[in-house]
Amino acid sequence: MENFLGKIKLIWTDVSLRKKILFVLGALIVFRLLAAIPIPGIDAVALSQFLNNNQFFGILNIFSGGGLSNLSIIMLGVGPYITGSIIMQLLTIMVPALKKMYHEEGEAGRKKFTQYSRIITVPLAALQGFSLLAILESQKILVNLTIFDKVTNIIIVIAGAMLIMWIGELMSEFGIGNGVSLIIFAGIVSRLPTEISQLLFTFDVSQVPLFLVFIVLGVLVIAGVVVVTESERPIPVTYAKRVRGMKMYGGGSTYLPLRVNQAGVIPIIFALSILLFPQMIGNFMAGSSNAVLLKISHALIGFSQTSWLYGVLYFILVFLFTYFYTAVTFDPEALSTNLQKNGAFIPGIRPGPSTAQYISKVLGRITLLGAVFLGIIAILPLIVRAMTGITAIALGGTALLIVVSVLLDLIKKVDAQISMREY
């Protein structure tokens, strides 16, 4: 406790660190104010009823940072930007020039890579905005809109997506932590008071033992997320000794840390994108007057989180995408080449292809644990809901992983700033 209070004092007395934290807080306040400004033509009562009965939009609301709950001008949130970044990373597999830009050209290459992600965000925001607005109009939530009103709304949500992307990047540059992650984190945390108040409103004394078990399970899950998120497999690395003139250089030993959860929360986002697509089509056709289309719509909407098939497919997709994304972002051959260039080697392993093969083997084993972990965390709310009937948004899934990961990352960066000040 004393150490914690000492850190708080250091943070407040360090002018540079204090400015960064205050900048982040100011940006989050602006974000929450923007999230409270709705687009024109909304039927508030119909919107409230629709969101309460639609899990699809509940999940999308997580990635919008809470902006979708009242159809604000930033209703798309950072979703288009995240999608654009993921598409660019996937393209590095198919386009060698992009792979070289991202992995070999250093900071200048990454800046150019990020700029391409921003450019892709615009058409993605237009596509997502048009689709969402069309679904909401078919559900009679957006009423009495002229062609001009529809075009205006699409322009507003595109501008909102670009604005929130810009705010996120400013937070990363002038604040502390990752701005996009902090925006999603703020949106999730802002929903907690509403979730807790609804829980208290429907509270029944006979459910006290269930709630106690629920709280204990929640603490255990959070502890598990922290442990697995921080876990890593160290691979020992030794640097060869080199003689230059009358002096000897190198010869030190270190280790290469391979994280158990190398892919982070991205596999869950991939899996959700695929599983939510049928529900989006179902919602889009729900307002049709054609009997066949209505039947298809009900079948697609029925494929929801209450279905056991949904849970099984969700786990399998998260598992597969964990391996896929790890393969995309981590290149054992490039790592082996860099070690060899720097005169480093893994004890007992030959430099070159043998080192790459060894790293791939170790990575494959620990990724198995990370993939199973992500799959269980993703479907945990579905299991709890099936067993208790309680909607456990805060207990598992994407929301929990984002909250824990962002907090851990923020604490590490604050500690790094404090350490720099002490040195």
C-alpha positions in Angstrom: 0.0 0.0 0.0 2.9 2.3 0.9 4.5 1.6 -2.5 1.2 2.3 -4.3 0.8 5.7 -2.5 4.4 6.5 -3.3 3.8 5.8 -7.0 0.7 8.0 -7.0 2.8 10.8 -5.4 5.5 10.4 -8.0 2.9 10.5 -10.9 1.5 13.7 -9.6 4.8 15.4 -9.0 6.2 14.4 -12.4 5.0 17.3 -14.6 5.5 15.3 -17.9 3.6 12.2 -16.6 0.9 14.3 -15.1 0.3 16.2 -18.4 0.0 12.9 -20.2 -2.5 11.4 -17.8 -4.6 14.6 -17.8 -4.5 14.7 -21.6 -5.9 11.1 -21.7 -8.6 12.0 -19.1 -9.5 15.1 -21.2 -9.7 13.1 -24.4 -11.9 10.4 -22.7 -14.3 13.1 -21.5 -14.6 14.5 -25.0 -15.2 11.0 -26.3 -18.0 10.4 -23.7 -19.6 13.8 -24.6 -19.6 12.9 -28.3 -21.1 9.5 -27.4 -24.1 11.4 -25.9 -24.9 13.3 -29.1 -27.5 11.2 -31.2 -27.9 11.3 -34.9 -31.2 12.9 -36.3 -34.5 11.0 -36.7 -34.3 8.4 -33.8 -37.3 6.9 -32.1 -35.8 6.6 -28.6 -38.4 4.2 -27.2 -38.1 1.8 -30.2 -34.3 2.0 -29.9 -34.4 1.0 -26.2 -36.6 -2.0 -26.8 -34.6 -3.1 -29.8 -31.3 -3.0 -28.0 -32.7 -4.9 -25.0 -33.8 -7.8 -27.2 -30.8 -7.9 -29.6 -27.5 -9.5 -28.5 -26.0 -8.7 -31.9 -26.0 -4.9 -31.3 -25.0 -5.5 -27.7 -21.7 -7.0 -28.9 -21.2 -4.3 -31.5 -21.7 -1.8 -28.8 -18.5 -3.0 -27.1 -16.4 -2.1 -30.1 -18.1 1.2 -30.6 -17.0 2.2 -27.1 -20.6 2.5 -26.0 -21.5 5.0 -28.8 -24.1 2.6 -30.4 -26.3 2.4 -27.3 -28.0 5.7 -28.2 -27.0 5.9 -31.9 -24.5 8.7 -31.3 -22.6 10.5 -34.0 -19.7 8.2 -33.1 -21.9 5.1 -33.2 -19.3 3.2 -35.3 -16.5 3.9 -32.7 -13.1 2.5 -33.5 -14.6 -0.5 -35.2 -13.8 0.5 -38.8 -10.2 1.5 -37.8 -9.6 -1.9 -36.1 -11.0 -3.7 -39.1 -8.8 -1.7 -41.4 -5.7 -2.5 -39.3 -6.6 -6.2 -39.3 -7.1 -6.2 -43.1 -3.7 -4.6 -43.6 -2.0 -7.2 -41.3 -3.6 -10.0 -43.2 -2.5 -8.5 -46.5 1.2 -8.8 -45.3 0.8 -12.6 -46.0 -0.2 -12.0 -49.7 1.7 -8.9 -50.5 5.5 -9.2 -50.0 6.0 -5.4 -50.3 3.7 -4.8 -47.4 5.4 -7.5 -45.3 8.8 -5.8 -46.0 7.3 -2.4 -45.2 6.0 -3.6 -41.8 8.8 -5.8 -40.7 12.0 -4.5 -42.3 11.6 -0.7 -43.0 11.6 0.3 -39.3 9.6 3.3 -38.0 9.2 5.0 -41.4 7.7 1.8 -42.9 5.3 1.4 -39.9 4.1 5.0 -40.3 3.3 4.4 -44.0 1.6 1.1 -43.0 -0.6 3.0 -40.5 -1.5 5.6 -43.1 -2.8 2.9 -45.4 -4.9 1.6 -42.5 -6.4 5.1 -42.1 -7.2 5.3 -45.8 -9.0 1.9 -45.7 -11.0 3.1 -42.6 -13.0 5.5 -44.8 -14.7 3.0 -47.1 -15.1 0.5 -44.2 -16.9 3.2 -42.2 -19.1 4.0 -45.1 -20.0 0.3 -45.6 -20.6 -0.3 -41.9 -22.5 2.9 -41.4 -24.8 2.2 -44.4 -25.5 -1.3 -43.2 -26.3 -0.4 -39.6 -28.5 2.6 -40.6 -30.4 0.3 -43.1 -31.0 -2.3 -40.4 -32.2 0.4 -38.0 -34.5 1.9 -40.6 -36.0 -1.5 -41.3 -36.8 -1.9 -37.6 -38.6 1.5 -37.6 -36.0 3.0 -35.2 -35.1 5.7 -37.8 -38.3 7.2 -39.0 -39.5 9.8 -41.5 -36.1 10.1 -43.2 -35.7 11.7 -46.6 -33.0 10.8 -49.1 -31.1 13.9 -47.9 -31.5 12.8 -44.2 -30.1 9.3 -45.0 -27.1 10.7 -46.9 -26.5 13.2 -44.0 -26.6 10.5 -41.4 -24.0 8.4 -43.4 -21.7 11.4 -43.7 -22.1 12.1 -40.0 -21.2 8.5 -38.9 -18.2 8.4 -41.3 -17.0 11.7 -39.9 -17.6 10.4 -36.4 -15.5 7.3 -37.0 -12.6 9.3 -38.4 -12.9 11.8 -35.5 -12.7 9.0 -32.9 -9.8 7.4 -34.7 -8.0 10.8 -34.6 -8.7 11.2 -30.9 -7.4 7.7 -30.3 -4.1 8.4 -32.1 -3.7 11.7 -30.3 -4.1 9.8 -27.0 -1.3 7.4 -28.1 1.0 10.2 -29.2 0.6 12.8 -26.4 -0.9 10.6 -23.6 0.1 7.3 -22.2 -1.1 3.8 -23.3 -2.8 2.8 -26.5 -5.5 5.3 -27.4 -7.8 3.0 -29.4 -7.7 0.4 -26.5 -8.4 3.1 -23.9 -11.5 4.2 -25.9 -13.0 0.7 -26.0 -12.0 0.3 -22.3 -13.9 3.5 -21.4 -17.0 2.4 -23.3 -17.0 -0.9 -21.4 -16.5 0.6 -18.0 -19.1 3.3 -18.7 -21.7 0.5 -18.9 -20.9 -1.0 -15.5 -23.2 1.4 -13.5 -26.2 0.5 -15.7 -25.4 -3.3 -15.5 -25.1 -3.1 -11.7 -28.3 -1.0 -11.3 -30.2 -3.5 -13.4 -28.8 -6.4 -11.4 -29.9 -4.7 -8.1 -33.3 -3.8 -9.5 -34.0 -7.5 -10.2 -32.3 -8.8 -7.1 -33.9 -11.7 -5.2 -32.8 -12.8 -1.7 -33.0 -16.4 -2.7 -30.3 -15.9 -5.3 -27.6 -14.7 -2.7 -25.7 -18.0 -2.8 -25.7 -17.9 -6.6 -24.4 -14.4 -6.6 -21.6 -15.3 -4.1 -20.5 -18.2 -6.4 -20.7 -15.8 -9.3 -18.4 -13.2 -7.6 -15.9 -15.9 -6.6 -15.9 -17.3 -10.1 -15.4 -13.7 -11.5 -12.3 -13.1 -9.2 -10.8 -16.5 -10.3 -11.4 -15.7 -14.0 -9.8 -12.3 -13.7 -6.8 -13.9 -11.9 -6.6 -16.5 -14.7 -6.7 -13.8 -17.4 -3.9 -11.8 -15.6 -1.7 -14.9 -15.2 -2.1 -16.2 -18.8 -1.7 -12.6 -20.3 1.5 -12.1 -18.4 2.9 -15.7 -18.9 5.8 -16.2 -21.3 8.2 -19.0 -22.3 11.8 -17.8 -22.1 14.2 -19.3 -24.7 17.9 -18.8 -23.6 20.0 -16.9 -26.1 23.9 -16.6 -26.0 26.0 -14.1 -27.8 29.2 -15.3 -29.3 32.5 -13.7 -28.1 34.3 -11.5 -30.6 37.9 -10.3 -30.5 38.7 -6.8 -31.9 42.2 -5.7 -31.5 43.2 -6.4 -27.9 39.7 -6.4 -26.6 37.0 -9.1 -26.4 33.3 -8.2 -26.9 30.0 -10.0 -26.4 29.7 -13.3 -24.8 26.6 -12.4 -22.7 23.5 -14.4 -22.2 19.9 -13.3 -22.3 16.5 -14.9 -23.2 13.9 -14.6 -25.8 10.4 -14.2 -24.3 7.5 -15.9 -26.2 4.1 -14.9 -24.8 1.5 -17.6 -24.2 -1.2 -15.3 -25.4 0.7 -14.0 -28.4 -2.4 -13.0 -30.4 -4.2 -11.0 -27.7 -7.9 -10.3 -28.2 -7.7 -10.3 -32.1 -8.8 -14.0 -32.6 -12.1 -13.3 -30.7 -12.7 -10.2 -32.9 -12.2 -12.3 -36.0 -14.5 -15.0 -34.7 -17.2 -12.5 -33.8 -17.0 -10.9 -37.2 -17.8 -14.2 -38.9 -20.5 -15.3 -36.4 -22.2 -12.0 -36.4 -22.5 -11.8 -40.2 -25.5 -14.2 -40.4 -27.2 -12.2 -37.7 -26.6 -8.9 -39.5 -28.2 -10.4 -42.7 -31.1 -11.7 -40.6 -31.7 -8.3 -39.0 -31.5 -6.7 -42.4 -34.2 -8.9 -43.9 -36.4 -8.8 -40.7 -38.4 -5.9 -42.2 -39.2 -7.7 -45.4 -42.8 -8.5 -46.4 -41.8 -11.6 -48.3 -42.7 -14.8 -46.4 -39.6 -16.7 -47.6 -37.2 -13.9 -46.6 -38.9 -13.6 -43.2 -38.4 -17.3 -42.6 -34.7 -17.1 -43.5 -34.4 -14.0 -41.3 -35.9 -15.8 -38.3 -33.5 -18.8 -38.9 -30.5 -16.6 -39.1 -31.5 -14.5 -36.0 -32.2 -17.8 -34.2 -28.5 -18.7 -34.7 -27.6 -16.6 -31.7 -25.7 -16.9 -28.4 -28.4 -19.0 -26.9 -27.6 -21.8 -29.4 -25.1 -24.6 -28.4 -24.0 -24.7 -32.0 -23.0 -21.0 -31.7 -20.9 -21.8 -28.7 -19.1 -24.7 -30.4 -18.4 -22.8 -33.6 -17.3 -19.8 -31.5 -14.7 -21.9 -29.6 -13.4 -23.6 -32.8 -13.0 -20.3 -34.7 -11.2 -18.6 -31.8 -8.9 -21.6 -31.5 -8.1 -21.6 -35.2 -7.7 -17.8 -35.5 -5.3 -17.8 -32.6 -2.9 -20.0 -34.6 -3.6 -18.0 -37.8 -2.9 -14.6 -36.3 0.2 -15.8 -34.4 1.6 -17.1 -37.7 0.8 -13.7 -39.4 2.4 -11.5 -36.7 5.3 -13.7 -35.6 8.0 -14.8 -38.1 10.4 -17.4 -36.7 12.6 -17.3 -39.8 13.1 -13.5 -39.6 13.9 -13.9 -35.9 16.4 -16.6 -36.6 18.1 -14.5 -39.2 18.3 -11.5 -36.9 19.9 -13.6 -34.1 22.4 -15.0 -36.6 23.3 -11.5 -37.9 24.0 -10.4 -34.3 26.1 -13.4 -33.5 23.6 -14.9 -31.2 22.4 -18.5 -30.9 20.2 -20.8 -28.8 22.4 -23.2 -26.8 22.3 -26.7 -28.3 20.6 -25.5 -31.6 22.4 -24.7 -34.8 21.9 -21.1 -36.2 19.8 -20.7 -39.3 16.9 -23.0 -40.3 17.3 -25.3 -37.2 16.8 -22.3 -34.9 13.7 -21.2 -36.9 12.4 -24.7 -36.7 13.0 -24.9 -32.9 11.3 -21.5 -32.3 8.3 -22.6 -34.4 8.0 -25.8 -32.4 8.1 -24.0 -29.0 5.7 -21.4 -30.3 3.2 -24.0 -31.5 3.1 -25.7 -28.1 2.5 -22.5 -26.1 0.0 -21.2 -28.7 -2.0 -24.4 -28.0 -2.4 -23.3 -24.4 -3.2 -19.7 -25.4 -5.8 -20.8 -28.0 -7.6 -23.0 -25.5 -7.5 -20.2 -22.9 -9.0 -17.7 -25.4 -11.7 -20.1 -26.5 -12.8 -20.8 -22.9 -12.8 -17.1 -22.0 -14.8 -16.3 -25.2 -17.6 -18.8 -24.4 -17.5 -18.4 -20.6 -20.5 -15.9 -20.6 -22.5 -18.4 -22.7 -21.8 -21.2 -20.2 -22.7 -19.1 -17.2 -25.9 -17.9 -18.9 -26.9 -21.5 -19.7 -26.3 -22.6 -16.1 -27.6 -19.6 -14.1 -29.7 -17.5 -16.5 -27.5 -14.4 -15.6 -26.0 -12.4 -18.4 -22.4 -12.2 -17.5 -20.9 -9.5 -19.8 -18.4 -8.5 -17.2 -17.3 -12.1 -16.3 -15.7 -13.2 -19.5 -15.3 -12.8 -23.2 -13.9 -9.9 -25.2 -14.9 -7.2 -22.6 -13.0 -8.8 -19.8 -9.9 -9.4 -21.9 -9.8 -5.8 -23.1 -10.3 -4.4 -19.6 -7.6 -6.5 -18.1 -5.1 -6.1 -21.0 -5.5 -2.3 -21.1 -5.1 -2.0 -17.4 -1.9 -4.2 -17.4 -0.5 -2.3 -20.3 -1.3 1.1 -18.7 0.4 0.1 -15.4 3.5 -1.1 -17.2 3.8 2.1 -19.1 3.3 4.2 -16.0 5.9 2.2 -14.2 8.3 2.6 -17.1 7.8 6.4 -17.0 8.4 6.4 -13.2 11.6 4.3 -13.7 12.9 6.7 -16.3 12.3 9.6 -14.0 14.2 7.9 -11.1 17.2 7.2 -13.4 
